[in-house]
Amino acid sequence: MKRITVSRLYYDLLSDYLKKLDISYSQESDEAEEGKRCSDAYKKRVDQSEIEKIIEEIEKKTGDLSFGLKIGEHIHPSDYGTVGYALMNFSNLYQALNFTAQHKYLLNEAFSTQLIKKGNRYHYQTNNITANRNLAALVELDFASAIQLARFFVGVQQGLGVKLIHVNFQHDALGDLENYQRVFNCPVQFRQSTSEFVISKCVLDIPIRSANPQMLNMMLRKIERWKKEFVTQSSFSQRVIRYISSQKDSKIPDLSSTAKEFNISVSTLKKRLTDEGLNYSAICDSIRKKIALKMMSSSTTQVKEIYIKLEFASSSAFNRAFKRWTNMSPTEYRSHNNKKNDQTNDQVSD
């Protein structure tokens, strides 16, 4: 049985934080651990269960799951190894964030991430396909890291202008609300339909001070080699997810078609997904939700067009699924989003 895996860099970041909670943790061992984290942990993998154990231990020691915010606000590009150095050599923040969204699965197979443009704003969205409570701490770590790295990449003066418009999390607050305000310095909401942070286009247009095209190409060639290795080493469920997500016109293939693609029987496909704690219906439902929310973000796309594209039997069937995903009907969701967009546009103009 091959379970969902996570980049070794998460293991190093969390174990380092856990050791710093120990009173007996010395400066000498701290420096040794820092040297260890500078190695390319990005390529190495650990089972998700190993990450969960460390997260549980941190919560046991502190009673606080929002430690991802603390780690994220002190992150350095070297913590992400080759990927961190690649990011700091893109031309601007948009290119760096877009690359991050496209390659997040390499860091964490449980995360599905996308960057969506809506008017003069971008929505960086992360969906935890396992709905694992402990991994919510990693979502917060990623969001806090993103804003910290962005400020580092553009320098002190330009960094003052790197601000988020708002942040949403699917989960409940993992710690004191003051911590979220300190880290993000913008409205933060919980129990939302998706985990995302919203940032204006003008911020993402800020150039990265250290951009070096030659260095970037060298880093990207190395990452491309890792991607090829990862495809053969990734969990079966992730290969199924990538296959379904890659279908033309967002068509969701049926179970037998997917089994045929992987040259196995339907019963074997079901068993292999069950061994990884997932099932085909849940995977397809998660992908439909992602597509539906993306299409709903466009005010010109009709609801009928969405449910036909996603092959729902009727509008009522789509409405029921959408209510389950977001606790709102499609009409309520679009109205809520439009009001929120108007408010944030007013804040930006102010």
BALO-694559 format. One record per residue (C-alpha): residue in three letters; x negated, y negated, z. Coordinates in nm, 2 decimals, decimal comma. Layout:
residues N
<site residuo="ALA" east="X" north="Y" up="Z"/>
...
end
This chain:
residues 350
<site residuo="MET" east="0,00" north="0,00" up="0,00"/>
<site residuo="LYS" east="-0,14" north="-0,34" up="-0,10"/>
<site residuo="ARG" east="0,00" north="-0,63" up="0,09"/>
<site residuo="ILE" east="0,01" north="-1,00" up="0,01"/>
<site residuo="THR" east="-0,34" north="-1,15" up="0,05"/>
<site residuo="VAL" east="-0,47" north="-1,49" up="0,15"/>
<site residuo="SER" east="-0,80" north="-1,66" up="0,07"/>
<site residuo="ARG" east="-1,07" north="-1,60" up="0,33"/>
<site residuo="LEU" east="-1,11" north="-1,98" up="0,37"/>
<site residuo="TYR" east="-0,78" north="-1,98" up="0,57"/>
<site residuo="TYR" east="-0,92" north="-1,71" up="0,80"/>
<site residuo="ASP" east="-1,24" north="-1,91" up="0,85"/>
<site residuo="LEU" east="-1,06" north="-2,24" up="0,92"/>
<site residuo="LEU" east="-0,82" north="-2,08" up="1,17"/>
<site residuo="SER" east="-1,08" north="-1,86" up="1,35"/>
<site residuo="ASP" east="-1,30" north="-2,17" up="1,38"/>
<site residuo="TYR" east="-1,01" north="-2,36" up="1,53"/>
<site residuo="LEU" east="-0,93" north="-2,07" up="1,77"/>
<site residuo="LYS" east="-1,29" north="-2,06" up="1,89"/>
<site residuo="LYS" east="-1,29" north="-2,43" up="1,96"/>
<site residuo="LEU" east="-1,00" north="-2,38" up="2,19"/>
<site residuo="ASP" east="-1,23" north="-2,16" up="2,41"/>
<site residuo="ILE" east="-1,41" north="-2,36" up="2,68"/>
<site residuo="SER" east="-1,72" north="-2,14" up="2,65"/>
<site residuo="TYR" east="-1,75" north="-2,23" up="2,28"/>
<site residuo="SER" east="-2,09" north="-2,40" up="2,25"/>
<site residuo="GLN" east="-2,22" north="-2,66" up="2,01"/>
<site residuo="GLU" east="-2,47" north="-2,41" up="1,87"/>
<site residuo="SER" east="-2,21" north="-2,16" up="1,77"/>
<site residuo="ASP" east="-2,00" north="-2,45" up="1,63"/>
<site residuo="GLU" east="-2,28" north="-2,54" up="1,39"/>
<site residuo="ALA" east="-2,32" north="-2,17" up="1,29"/>
<site residuo="GLU" east="-1,95" north="-2,14" up="1,22"/>
<site residuo="GLU" east="-1,96" north="-2,46" up="1,01"/>
<site residuo="GLY" east="-2,24" north="-2,31" up="0,80"/>
<site residuo="LYS" east="-2,03" north="-2,00" up="0,75"/>
<site residuo="ARG" east="-1,73" north="-2,20" up="0,64"/>
<site residuo="CYS" east="-1,94" north="-2,37" up="0,37"/>
<site residuo="SER" east="-1,99" north="-2,04" up="0,19"/>
<site residuo="ASP" east="-1,74" north="-1,97" up="-0,09"/>
<site residuo="ALA" east="-1,46" north="-1,81" up="0,11"/>
<site residuo="TYR" east="-1,22" north="-1,91" up="-0,16"/>
<site residuo="LYS" east="-1,30" north="-1,60" up="-0,37"/>
<site residuo="LYS" east="-1,28" north="-1,35" up="-0,08"/>
<site residuo="ARG" east="-0,94" north="-1,22" up="0,03"/>
<site residuo="VAL" east="-0,79" north="-1,10" up="0,36"/>
<site residuo="ASP" east="-0,46" north="-0,94" up="0,43"/>
<site residuo="GLN" east="-0,18" north="-1,18" up="0,53"/>
<site residuo="SER" east="-0,14" north="-0,98" up="0,85"/>
<site residuo="GLU" east="-0,49" north="-1,09" up="0,96"/>
<site residuo="ILE" east="-0,39" north="-1,45" up="0,93"/>
<site residuo="GLU" east="-0,07" north="-1,39" up="1,12"/>
<site residuo="LYS" east="-0,27" north="-1,24" up="1,41"/>
<site residuo="ILE" east="-0,49" north="-1,55" up="1,44"/>
<site residuo="ILE" east="-0,19" north="-1,78" up="1,42"/>
<site residuo="GLU" east="-0,01" north="-1,58" up="1,69"/>
<site residuo="GLU" east="-0,32" north="-1,61" up="1,91"/>
<site residuo="ILE" east="-0,35" north="-1,98" up="1,86"/>
<site residuo="GLU" east="0,02" north="-2,02" up="1,95"/>
<site residuo="LYS" east="-0,03" north="-1,80" up="2,26"/>
<site residuo="LYS" east="-0,32" north="-2,03" up="2,38"/>
<site residuo="THR" east="-0,16" north="-2,36" up="2,30"/>
<site residuo="GLY" east="0,22" north="-2,31" up="2,28"/>
<site residuo="ASP" east="0,20" north="-2,52" up="1,96"/>
<site residuo="LEU" east="0,23" north="-2,41" up="1,60"/>
<site residuo="SER" east="0,16" north="-2,75" up="1,45"/>
<site residuo="PHE" east="-0,22" north="-2,70" up="1,47"/>
<site residuo="GLY" east="-0,23" north="-2,70" up="1,09"/>
<site residuo="LEU" east="-0,18" north="-3,08" up="1,10"/>
<site residuo="LYS" east="-0,49" north="-3,11" up="1,32"/>
<site residuo="ILE" east="-0,70" north="-2,89" up="1,10"/>
<site residuo="GLY" east="-0,58" north="-3,07" up="0,79"/>
<site residuo="GLU" east="-0,65" north="-3,42" up="0,91"/>
<site residuo="HIS" east="-1,02" north="-3,33" up="0,96"/>
<site residuo="ILE" east="-1,07" north="-3,12" up="0,64"/>
<site residuo="HIS" east="-1,37" north="-3,17" up="0,41"/>
<site residuo="PRO" east="-1,41" north="-3,07" up="0,05"/>
<site residuo="SER" east="-1,68" north="-2,82" up="0,15"/>
<site residuo="ASP" east="-1,41" north="-2,63" up="0,35"/>
<site residuo="TYR" east="-1,27" north="-2,53" up="0,01"/>
<site residuo="GLY" east="-1,60" north="-2,43" up="-0,14"/>
<site residuo="THR" east="-1,62" north="-2,44" up="-0,52"/>
<site residuo="VAL" east="-1,25" north="-2,55" up="-0,54"/>
<site residuo="GLY" east="-1,31" north="-2,85" up="-0,31"/>
<site residuo="TYR" east="-1,61" north="-2,96" up="-0,53"/>
<site residuo="ALA" east="-1,40" north="-2,91" up="-0,84"/>
<site residuo="LEU" east="-1,12" north="-3,14" up="-0,70"/>
<site residuo="MET" east="-1,36" north="-3,42" up="-0,62"/>
<site residuo="ASN" east="-1,49" north="-3,43" up="-0,98"/>
<site residuo="PHE" east="-1,15" north="-3,48" up="-1,16"/>
<site residuo="SER" east="-1,09" north="-3,83" up="-1,30"/>
<site residuo="ASN" east="-0,80" north="-3,92" up="-1,08"/>
<site residuo="LEU" east="-0,58" north="-3,79" up="-0,80"/>
<site residuo="TYR" east="-0,31" north="-3,68" up="-1,03"/>
<site residuo="GLN" east="-0,55" north="-3,43" up="-1,21"/>
<site residuo="ALA" east="-0,67" north="-3,30" up="-0,87"/>
<site residuo="LEU" east="-0,32" north="-3,25" up="-0,73"/>
<site residuo="ASN" east="-0,19" north="-3,09" up="-1,05"/>
<site residuo="PHE" east="-0,48" north="-2,85" up="-1,05"/>
<site residuo="THR" east="-0,40" north="-2,77" up="-0,69"/>
<site residuo="ALA" east="-0,04" north="-2,70" up="-0,77"/>
<site residuo="GLN" east="-0,12" north="-2,47" up="-1,06"/>
<site residuo="HIS" east="-0,38" north="-2,27" up="-0,87"/>
<site residuo="LYS" east="-0,23" north="-2,25" up="-0,52"/>
<site residuo="TYR" east="-0,14" north="-1,88" up="-0,57"/>
<site residuo="LEU" east="-0,52" north="-1,81" up="-0,57"/>
<site residuo="LEU" east="-0,53" north="-1,94" up="-0,21"/>
<site residuo="ASN" east="-0,21" north="-1,78" up="-0,09"/>
<site residuo="GLU" east="-0,01" north="-1,52" up="-0,27"/>
<site residuo="ALA" east="0,29" north="-1,60" up="-0,05"/>
<site residuo="PHE" east="0,31" north="-1,96" up="-0,18"/>
<site residuo="SER" east="0,47" north="-2,07" up="-0,51"/>
<site residuo="THR" east="0,38" north="-2,44" up="-0,58"/>
<site residuo="GLN" east="0,48" north="-2,69" up="-0,84"/>
<site residuo="LEU" east="0,43" north="-3,06" up="-0,91"/>
<site residuo="ILE" east="0,74" north="-3,23" up="-1,06"/>
<site residuo="LYS" east="0,76" north="-3,58" up="-1,20"/>
<site residuo="LYS" east="1,08" north="-3,78" up="-1,12"/>
<site residuo="GLY" east="1,06" north="-4,13" up="-1,26"/>
<site residuo="ASN" east="0,76" north="-4,31" up="-1,10"/>
<site residuo="ARG" east="0,72" north="-4,05" up="-0,83"/>
<site residuo="TYR" east="0,58" north="-3,70" up="-0,81"/>
<site residuo="HIS" east="0,72" north="-3,42" up="-0,59"/>
<site residuo="TYR" east="0,46" north="-3,16" up="-0,47"/>
<site residuo="GLN" east="0,67" north="-2,86" up="-0,37"/>
<site residuo="THR" east="0,57" north="-2,54" up="-0,20"/>
<site residuo="ASN" east="0,80" north="-2,24" up="-0,16"/>
<site residuo="ASN" east="0,71" north="-1,96" up="0,09"/>
<site residuo="ILE" east="0,84" north="-1,65" up="-0,09"/>
<site residuo="THR" east="0,81" north="-1,44" up="0,23"/>
<site residuo="ALA" east="1,00" north="-1,68" up="0,46"/>
<site residuo="ASN" east="0,74" north="-1,59" up="0,72"/>
<site residuo="ARG" east="0,76" north="-1,83" up="1,02"/>
<site residuo="ASN" east="0,39" north="-1,82" up="1,10"/>
<site residuo="LEU" east="0,30" north="-1,92" up="0,74"/>
<site residuo="ALA" east="0,49" north="-2,25" up="0,80"/>
<site residuo="ALA" east="0,17" north="-2,36" up="0,98"/>
<site residuo="LEU" east="-0,02" north="-2,31" up="0,66"/>
<site residuo="VAL" east="0,22" north="-2,52" up="0,46"/>
<site residuo="GLU" east="0,16" north="-2,80" up="0,71"/>
<site residuo="LEU" east="-0,21" north="-2,75" up="0,69"/>
<site residuo="ASP" east="-0,20" north="-2,77" up="0,31"/>
<site residuo="PHE" east="0,01" north="-3,09" up="0,31"/>
<site residuo="ALA" east="-0,22" north="-3,26" up="0,58"/>
<site residuo="SER" east="-0,53" north="-3,15" up="0,38"/>
<site residuo="ALA" east="-0,39" north="-3,29" up="0,06"/>
<site residuo="ILE" east="-0,35" north="-3,65" up="0,20"/>
<site residuo="GLN" east="-0,69" north="-3,63" up="0,39"/>
<site residuo="LEU" east="-0,88" north="-3,51" up="0,08"/>
<site residuo="ALA" east="-0,71" north="-3,77" up="-0,14"/>
<site residuo="ARG" east="-0,84" north="-4,05" up="0,08"/>
<site residuo="PHE" east="-1,18" north="-3,90" up="0,10"/>
<site residuo="PHE" east="-1,20" north="-3,86" up="-0,29"/>
<site residuo="VAL" east="-1,12" north="-4,23" up="-0,36"/>
<site residuo="GLY" east="-1,33" north="-4,39" up="-0,08"/>
<site residuo="VAL" east="-1,25" north="-4,60" up="0,23"/>
<site residuo="GLN" east="-1,11" north="-4,91" up="0,05"/>
<site residuo="GLN" east="-0,89" north="-4,73" up="-0,20"/>
<site residuo="GLY" east="-0,80" north="-4,48" up="0,06"/>
<site residuo="LEU" east="-0,59" north="-4,74" up="0,24"/>
<site residuo="GLY" east="-0,35" north="-4,73" up="-0,05"/>
<site residuo="VAL" east="-0,31" north="-4,35" up="-0,05"/>
<site residuo="LYS" east="0,03" north="-4,32" up="0,12"/>
<site residuo="LEU" east="0,32" north="-4,08" up="0,09"/>
<site residuo="ILE" east="0,68" north="-4,18" up="0,04"/>
<site residuo="HIS" east="0,83" north="-3,90" up="0,25"/>
<site residuo="VAL" east="0,77" north="-3,54" up="0,35"/>
<site residuo="ASN" east="1,02" north="-3,26" up="0,38"/>
<site residuo="PHE" east="0,98" north="-2,92" up="0,54"/>
<site residuo="GLN" east="1,21" north="-2,61" up="0,51"/>
<site residuo="HIS" east="1,12" north="-2,51" up="0,86"/>
<site residuo="ASP" east="1,19" north="-2,67" up="1,20"/>
<site residuo="ALA" east="0,93" north="-2,90" up="1,36"/>
<site residuo="LEU" east="0,65" north="-2,68" up="1,49"/>
<site residuo="GLY" east="0,53" north="-2,94" up="1,74"/>
<site residuo="ASP" east="0,57" north="-3,30" up="1,86"/>
<site residuo="LEU" east="0,72" north="-3,53" up="1,61"/>
<site residuo="GLU" east="0,45" north="-3,79" up="1,69"/>
<site residuo="ASN" east="0,19" north="-3,56" up="1,54"/>
<site residuo="TYR" east="0,37" north="-3,56" up="1,20"/>
<site residuo="GLN" east="0,40" north="-3,94" up="1,21"/>
<site residuo="ARG" east="0,04" north="-3,98" up="1,29"/>
<site residuo="VAL" east="-0,08" north="-3,75" up="1,00"/>
<site residuo="PHE" east="0,17" north="-3,85" up="0,73"/>
<site residuo="ASN" east="0,27" north="-4,21" up="0,83"/>
<site residuo="CYS" east="0,60" north="-4,18" up="0,65"/>
<site residuo="PRO" east="0,95" north="-4,04" up="0,71"/>
<site residuo="VAL" east="0,93" north="-3,66" up="0,78"/>
<site residuo="GLN" east="1,24" north="-3,44" up="0,77"/>
<site residuo="PHE" east="1,29" north="-3,07" up="0,86"/>
<site residuo="ARG" east="1,53" north="-2,79" up="0,77"/>
<site residuo="GLN" east="1,54" north="-2,92" up="0,41"/>
<site residuo="SER" east="1,60" north="-2,72" up="0,09"/>
<site residuo="THR" east="1,23" north="-2,72" up="0,00"/>
<site residuo="SER" east="0,90" north="-2,81" up="0,15"/>
<site residuo="GLU" east="0,75" north="-3,11" up="-0,04"/>
<site residuo="PHE" east="0,57" north="-3,44" up="-0,02"/>
<site residuo="VAL" east="0,66" north="-3,72" up="-0,25"/>
<site residuo="ILE" east="0,40" north="-3,97" up="-0,37"/>
<site residuo="SER" east="0,41" north="-4,25" up="-0,62"/>
<site residuo="LYS" east="0,26" north="-4,24" up="-0,97"/>
<site residuo="CYS" east="0,05" north="-4,55" up="-0,90"/>
<site residuo="VAL" east="-0,12" north="-4,37" up="-0,61"/>
<site residuo="LEU" east="-0,20" north="-4,06" up="-0,82"/>
<site residuo="ASP" east="-0,35" north="-4,29" up="-1,09"/>
<site residuo="ILE" east="-0,62" north="-4,40" up="-0,84"/>
<site residuo="PRO" east="-0,96" north="-4,29" up="-0,98"/>
<site residuo="ILE" east="-1,18" north="-4,05" up="-0,79"/>
<site residuo="ARG" east="-1,51" north="-4,22" up="-0,70"/>
<site residuo="SER" east="-1,74" north="-3,92" up="-0,75"/>
<site residuo="ALA" east="-1,59" north="-3,78" up="-1,07"/>
<site residuo="ASN" east="-1,85" north="-3,60" up="-1,28"/>
<site residuo="PRO" east="-1,73" north="-3,42" up="-1,60"/>
<site residuo="GLN" east="-2,04" north="-3,20" up="-1,62"/>
<site residuo="MET" east="-2,00" north="-3,08" up="-1,26"/>
<site residuo="LEU" east="-1,63" north="-3,03" up="-1,31"/>
<site residuo="ASN" east="-1,68" north="-2,81" up="-1,61"/>
<site residuo="MET" east="-1,93" north="-2,60" up="-1,42"/>
<site residuo="MET" east="-1,69" north="-2,55" up="-1,13"/>
<site residuo="LEU" east="-1,40" north="-2,47" up="-1,36"/>
<site residuo="ARG" east="-1,59" north="-2,20" up="-1,55"/>
<site residuo="LYS" east="-1,66" north="-2,03" up="-1,21"/>
<site residuo="ILE" east="-1,30" north="-2,06" up="-1,11"/>
<site residuo="GLU" east="-1,18" north="-1,91" up="-1,44"/>
<site residuo="ARG" east="-1,40" north="-1,61" up="-1,38"/>
<site residuo="TRP" east="-1,24" north="-1,56" up="-1,03"/>
<site residuo="LYS" east="-0,89" north="-1,59" up="-1,18"/>
<site residuo="LYS" east="-0,96" north="-1,30" up="-1,41"/>
<site residuo="GLU" east="-1,09" north="-1,09" up="-1,12"/>
<site residuo="PHE" east="-0,79" north="-1,20" up="-0,91"/>
<site residuo="VAL" east="-0,53" north="-1,08" up="-1,17"/>
<site residuo="THR" east="-0,67" north="-0,72" up="-1,13"/>
<site residuo="GLN" east="-0,69" north="-0,74" up="-0,75"/>
<site residuo="SER" east="-0,37" north="-0,92" up="-0,67"/>
<site residuo="SER" east="-0,07" north="-0,75" up="-0,50"/>
<site residuo="PHE" east="0,18" north="-0,57" up="-0,72"/>
<site residuo="SER" east="0,46" north="-0,81" up="-0,60"/>
<site residuo="GLN" east="0,26" north="-1,11" up="-0,71"/>
<site residuo="ARG" east="0,20" north="-0,96" up="-1,06"/>
<site residuo="VAL" east="0,58" north="-0,90" up="-1,08"/>
<site residuo="ILE" east="0,65" north="-1,26" up="-0,98"/>
<site residuo="ARG" east="0,41" north="-1,40" up="-1,23"/>
<site residuo="TYR" east="0,56" north="-1,18" up="-1,51"/>
<site residuo="ILE" east="0,92" north="-1,29" up="-1,43"/>
<site residuo="SER" east="0,81" north="-1,66" up="-1,39"/>
<site residuo="SER" east="0,63" north="-1,65" up="-1,73"/>
<site residuo="GLN" east="0,94" north="-1,55" up="-1,93"/>
<site residuo="LYS" east="1,04" north="-1,77" up="-2,22"/>
<site residuo="ASP" east="1,33" north="-2,01" up="-2,15"/>
<site residuo="SER" east="1,32" north="-1,91" up="-1,79"/>
<site residuo="LYS" east="1,51" north="-1,59" up="-1,86"/>
<site residuo="ILE" east="1,51" north="-1,34" up="-1,57"/>
<site residuo="PRO" east="1,44" north="-0,99" up="-1,69"/>
<site residuo="ASP" east="1,64" north="-0,70" up="-1,55"/>
<site residuo="LEU" east="1,49" north="-0,43" up="-1,33"/>
<site residuo="SER" east="1,45" north="-0,18" up="-1,61"/>
<site residuo="SER" east="1,27" north="-0,43" up="-1,84"/>
<site residuo="THR" east="1,03" north="-0,52" up="-1,57"/>
<site residuo="ALA" east="0,96" north="-0,15" up="-1,49"/>
<site residuo="LYS" east="0,89" north="-0,09" up="-1,86"/>
<site residuo="GLU" east="0,65" north="-0,39" up="-1,86"/>
<site residuo="PHE" east="0,44" north="-0,22" up="-1,59"/>
<site residuo="ASN" east="0,48" north="0,12" up="-1,74"/>
<site residuo="ILE" east="0,65" north="0,27" up="-1,43"/>
<site residuo="SER" east="0,99" north="0,40" up="-1,34"/>
<site residuo="VAL" east="1,26" north="0,18" up="-1,18"/>
<site residuo="SER" east="1,24" north="0,39" up="-0,86"/>
<site residuo="THR" east="0,86" north="0,34" up="-0,85"/>
<site residuo="LEU" east="0,89" north="-0,03" up="-0,90"/>
<site residuo="LYS" east="1,14" north="-0,05" up="-0,62"/>
<site residuo="LYS" east="0,92" north="0,15" up="-0,39"/>
<site residuo="ARG" east="0,61" north="-0,05" up="-0,45"/>
<site residuo="LEU" east="0,79" north="-0,37" up="-0,38"/>
<site residuo="THR" east="0,94" north="-0,23" up="-0,07"/>
<site residuo="ASP" east="0,59" north="-0,12" up="0,05"/>
<site residuo="GLU" east="0,50" north="-0,49" up="0,03"/>
<site residuo="GLY" east="0,81" north="-0,60" up="0,22"/>
<site residuo="LEU" east="0,99" north="-0,74" up="-0,08"/>
<site residuo="ASN" east="1,27" north="-0,63" up="-0,32"/>
<site residuo="TYR" east="1,34" north="-0,72" up="-0,68"/>
<site residuo="SER" east="1,67" north="-0,91" up="-0,61"/>
<site residuo="ALA" east="1,50" north="-1,13" up="-0,35"/>
<site residuo="ILE" east="1,22" north="-1,21" up="-0,59"/>
<site residuo="CYS" east="1,46" north="-1,30" up="-0,87"/>
<site residuo="ASP" east="1,67" north="-1,51" up="-0,63"/>
<site residuo="SER" east="1,37" north="-1,71" up="-0,52"/>
<site residuo="ILE" east="1,27" north="-1,77" up="-0,88"/>
<site residuo="ARG" east="1,62" north="-1,88" up="-0,98"/>
<site residuo="LYS" east="1,63" north="-2,12" up="-0,69"/>
<site residuo="LYS" east="1,30" north="-2,27" up="-0,80"/>
<site residuo="ILE" east="1,42" north="-2,32" up="-1,16"/>
<site residuo="ALA" east="1,76" north="-2,45" up="-1,04"/>
<site residuo="LEU" east="1,61" north="-2,71" up="-0,81"/>
<site residuo="LYS" east="1,37" north="-2,83" up="-1,08"/>
<site residuo="MET" east="1,66" north="-2,86" up="-1,33"/>
<site residuo="MET" east="1,88" north="-3,04" up="-1,08"/>
<site residuo="SER" east="1,61" north="-3,30" up="-1,03"/>
<site residuo="SER" east="1,70" north="-3,43" up="-1,37"/>
<site residuo="SER" east="2,02" north="-3,64" up="-1,36"/>
<site residuo="THR" east="2,08" north="-3,58" up="-1,73"/>
<site residuo="THR" east="2,10" north="-3,20" up="-1,70"/>
<site residuo="GLN" east="2,46" north="-3,08" up="-1,66"/>
<site residuo="VAL" east="2,53" north="-2,82" up="-1,38"/>
<site residuo="LYS" east="2,70" north="-2,60" up="-1,65"/>
<site residuo="GLU" east="2,38" north="-2,60" up="-1,85"/>
<site residuo="ILE" east="2,19" north="-2,48" up="-1,54"/>
<site residuo="TYR" east="2,41" north="-2,19" up="-1,44"/>
<site residuo="ILE" east="2,44" north="-2,07" up="-1,81"/>
<site residuo="LYS" east="2,06" north="-2,08" up="-1,84"/>
<site residuo="LEU" east="2,02" north="-1,88" up="-1,52"/>
<site residuo="GLU" east="2,28" north="-1,63" up="-1,64"/>
<site residuo="PHE" east="2,53" north="-1,67" up="-1,36"/>
<site residuo="ALA" east="2,86" north="-1,51" up="-1,44"/>
<site residuo="SER" east="3,06" north="-1,83" up="-1,35"/>
<site residuo="SER" east="3,03" north="-2,18" up="-1,20"/>
<site residuo="SER" east="3,17" north="-2,05" up="-0,87"/>
<site residuo="ALA" east="2,90" north="-1,78" up="-0,85"/>
<site residuo="PHE" east="2,63" north="-2,04" up="-0,91"/>
<site residuo="ASN" east="2,79" north="-2,27" up="-0,65"/>
<site residuo="ARG" east="2,79" north="-1,99" up="-0,39"/>
<site residuo="ALA" east="2,42" north="-1,92" up="-0,46"/>
<site residuo="PHE" east="2,33" north="-2,29" up="-0,45"/>
<site residuo="LYS" east="2,51" north="-2,33" up="-0,12"/>
<site residuo="ARG" east="2,31" north="-2,04" up="0,02"/>
<site residuo="TRP" east="1,98" north="-2,19" up="-0,10"/>
<site residuo="THR" east="2,04" north="-2,55" up="0,02"/>
<site residuo="ASN" east="2,35" north="-2,56" up="0,24"/>
<site residuo="MET" east="2,49" north="-2,80" up="-0,01"/>
<site residuo="SER" east="2,70" north="-2,77" up="-0,33"/>
<site residuo="PRO" east="2,52" north="-2,87" up="-0,66"/>
<site residuo="THR" east="2,72" north="-3,19" up="-0,66"/>
<site residuo="GLU" east="2,64" north="-3,27" up="-0,30"/>
<site residuo="TYR" east="2,27" north="-3,19" up="-0,36"/>
<site residuo="ARG" east="2,25" north="-3,42" up="-0,66"/>
<site residuo="SER" east="2,43" north="-3,70" up="-0,48"/>
<site residuo="HIS" east="2,21" north="-3,66" up="-0,17"/>
<site residuo="ASN" east="1,90" north="-3,67" up="-0,39"/>
<site residuo="ASN" east="2,02" north="-3,98" up="-0,58"/>
<site residuo="LYS" east="2,08" north="-4,17" up="-0,26"/>
<site residuo="LYS" east="1,74" north="-4,06" up="-0,12"/>
<site residuo="ASN" east="1,57" north="-4,17" up="-0,45"/>
<site residuo="ASP" east="1,74" north="-4,51" up="-0,44"/>
<site residuo="GLN" east="1,62" north="-4,56" up="-0,08"/>
<site residuo="THR" east="1,26" north="-4,46" up="-0,16"/>
<site residuo="ASN" east="1,26" north="-4,67" up="-0,47"/>
<site residuo="ASP" east="1,37" north="-4,97" up="-0,26"/>
<site residuo="GLN" east="1,08" north="-4,89" up="-0,01"/>
<site residuo="VAL" east="0,83" north="-4,87" up="-0,29"/>
<site residuo="SER" east="0,95" north="-5,20" up="-0,44"/>
<site residuo="ASP" east="0,93" north="-5,37" up="-0,11"/>
end
